Amino acid sequence: MSNWLSMQSLTRAHLGLALVISLAGTTQAGSDIKVRDIVIALSSASDKTPVDLSGKDLSDLDLSNLDFKAAKLDASNLFGVNLSSSNLRKVSLSGVILDRAQLTNTNFTKANLSGATILIPAIHLALESYIWHAPIFRESNLKGARLSGNFDGTDFGAANLQNARFGIRSSLKRCEFSGSNLVGAQFHQANMTYARFLQADLRNTDFRDAKLIWVDFTDADLRGANLSGADLSMAILDGAKLDGANLDDVTGLENARGLAKR
């Protein structure tokens, strides 16, 4: 019996290896490089000797579960790429195209995504959003980036989102923005229910017509922010700076916390 089980385990292992090899050899029409070549290059790379894939067309490739080891992907085309569960910590991605990319559990901590576009990504495994599926952009540089779609539960904590633009009606429920630089960022009509902006720099940020229900703005700097038409029902504004903020047609102020004493 034990020999039979051993043979079965060995057979499954060989089948699994064959599948990995098969997938690694694939490439998509239009892409500049095969997955196998990327896997081989990354296997011998390090933070001091990173792989340079700048300007490459990697669209629609399956690059999931890979450690990119501070690789350079500046101005690369990653349209439709699968980066699920991949580690892109400290990777340089300035000006990259990540539209329609699969970003479930992807780690972008301290990555440089300045000027990137991340439009309509897939970050959840089901129709219902679960925060543990969302990517991590903690301490990343997203200055001037364009983002749109469903980012529910995404961690943007301590990130640089200065002048970043989120598309109209983007979903950012339960997102973490605490400690982030959001000066001049745009969240027009975004749904940000339960998002957190503790000690965030929100000067001149555009929150027009946004849903800010139960949003935590504790000690946030909202000076000059445009909140016109926003719903601030049950929002937490303890210690928030609102000098010069546009509060025209805001709803929910009567039950927002921390505002009555002003």
N, C-alpha and C positions, 0 to 999 in steps of 0.2 A: 504493500500500500504506500509506504513512504517513497519507494522508487517511482511509482506512478505519479505521485504528487510532485516529486522533483522534476520529472519530465514535463508535466503540465506547466509548472512554473517557468521552466527554461523555455518552453515553446512560447508562452505569453511574453517573456522578456524579449525573445528574438523578433516576434511580431511587432512589439512596441518599438524596438530599435529600427526595424525596417520602415515603420511609419514615420519616425523622426527623420530618417535619412531621405525618405520620399518627399516629405514636406520641405526639408532644408534645400532640396535641389530645385524647388519651384521658383518661378518668376512670373510676374504679370506683364501683360502687354504694356509697353511704354516705360516700364521701370528700367533703370540703368544697371542694376546689379541684382544678383541672385541672393536669396536668403542665406544659402549655404556660405557664400563668400563673406557675408556680414558676420555670421556666427563664428567662422574661422578667425576673422580679423579681430573680433571682440575677445575671443578666447586668449589671445596673446597680448592684448592691450592692457594698459594701466592708466591711472590718473595722470602719470607723468608722460606717458607715451600713448595718447588717445588716438582713436581711429578718426580720420577726417573724411566725413561724407558730405561736406559742404556743397551745396548746389546740386546734389544728386536727385534724380527722380526715383523715389522709393514708393510711389503711390500704389495702394492696394496690397502691399506685401504683408505677410503675417510675421510680425516682429514681436510677438507676445512672449512673456516670461524671459526676457533677455536683460542682462546687466550691461548698460552702454558705457560704463566706466569713464564718465566725463568726456564722451565723444563730441566731435564738432559736426553739427548738422545745420549750420547757418544757411538760410535761403534754400533749404531743401524742400522738395515737394513730398509731403507725407499725406496727401489726400487719401482718405479711406484706409489708411494703414491700421493694422491691429497692434496696439501697444499695451494690451491688457496685461496687468501684473508685471510690466517691465519697469526696470529701475533706470530713470533718466536723471538721477541726482547730479547736479552740477554740470549737466550737459548744456552746450551752447546751441541754442535754437533760434537765434535772432532772425526775424523775417521769415520764419518757417510757415508753411501751409499745413495746418492740421485739420482742415475741414473734413467732416464726416468720419473722423478717426474714431477708433474704438479705444476708449481711455478708462476702462473699468479697472480700478485698483492701481492705476499708473502713478508712479512716484516722480514728481517734477521738483522736489525740494531743492532750493537754491539754483535752479536752472535759469538760464538767460533766454527768455521768450519775448524780448522787446520787439515790438512791431509785428508779432506773430498774428495769424488769423486762426481762430478755433471756432468754426461755425458748425452748428448742429452736430456736435460729437455724440457718440453713444457711450454713456457712462454707467448705465444700469442694465442688469441682466434680465429684468422683467419690466412690465408696464408700470408697476408701482416702484417708486424711488426708495432705495435703501441707502442710508448715508455711508454704510460700510463698503459700498461699491464705488463710491466717488473717488476721483483722483485727488492727489495732494500737490498743491502749489505753494506750500509754506516757504516763506523767505525767497520766493522766486522773483525774477524781474519781468514784469508784464507791462512795462511802460509803453503806452501807445498801442497796446494790443487790441484787436477786435475779437469779441467773443459773442456768441449768440446761441440760444437753445436752452436745454435743461441741464443745469449744473447743481441741482439739489444736493445738499450735503457736502459740497466741495470745500476743502480747506485752503483758503487764501490768506491764512494768518501771517502777519508780519511781511507781506509781499509788497512789492512796489507796483501799484496799479495806477500810477499817475497818468492821467489823460487816457486811460483805457476806456473802450466803448463797448458796452453790452447792448446787444440788439433789442429792439422794442419787444416788450412782453417776454423777455427771457425769464426763466424760472430759476431763482436762486434761494429757494426755501432752505432754511437751516444751514446756510453757508457760514463759514467762519472768516471774518475779516478783521478780527481784533489786532490792533497794533499795525495795521497796514497803512500805506501812503496811497490815498485815493483822491488826491487833489485833482480837481478837474475831470474826474471820471464821470461816465454817463450811465444812468440806470433808468432811462425813460420807460415808464409803464412796466417796470420789472416787478415780479412777485417775489418779495424778499421776506415773507413771513418767517418769524423766528430766527432770522439772521442775527449775527453778533458783530458789533462794531466797537467793542470796548477799546478806548484810548486810540481810536483810529483817526487819521487826519483826513477829514472830509470837506476841507475848505473848497468852496466853489463847485461842489459835486452836484450833478443833475439828478434829482430824485422826482422829477415831475410825474404826477399821476401814478406813482409807484405804490404797491401794497407793502406797507411797513408795519404790519400788524404784529405785535409782540416783539418787535425788533429791539435789541438792547444797544442803546447808544451811550452807555455809561462812560462819562469822561471823554466823549468824542468831541472833536473840533469841527463843528458844523457852520462856522462863520462863512457867510456868503453863499451857503448852499441853497439850491433852488428846490424847495419842497412843495411848490404850488400844486394843488390838486391831489396830494398824497394822502393815504389813509394811515394815520398814526395811532389807530386804536390799540390801547394797552401797551404802547411803546414805552420803553424805559429811557428817560432823559436825565437821570441823576448826574449832575456835574457836567452836562453837555454845554458847549459854548454855541450859542445861537445868534450872536451879534450879526446883524445884516442878513440873516437868512430870510428867504422869501417863503412866508407861511400863508400866502393867499389861497383861499378855498380849501385849506387842509381840513380833513375830517378826523374825528376821533380824539381831538386834543382834550376834550372834557374828561376823558378817562386815561390819558397818558400820564405816566408817573414822572414826577420831578419837574413838572412844568407849572403847577399851580402856585408854587412859592415864588415864581419870578416876578 
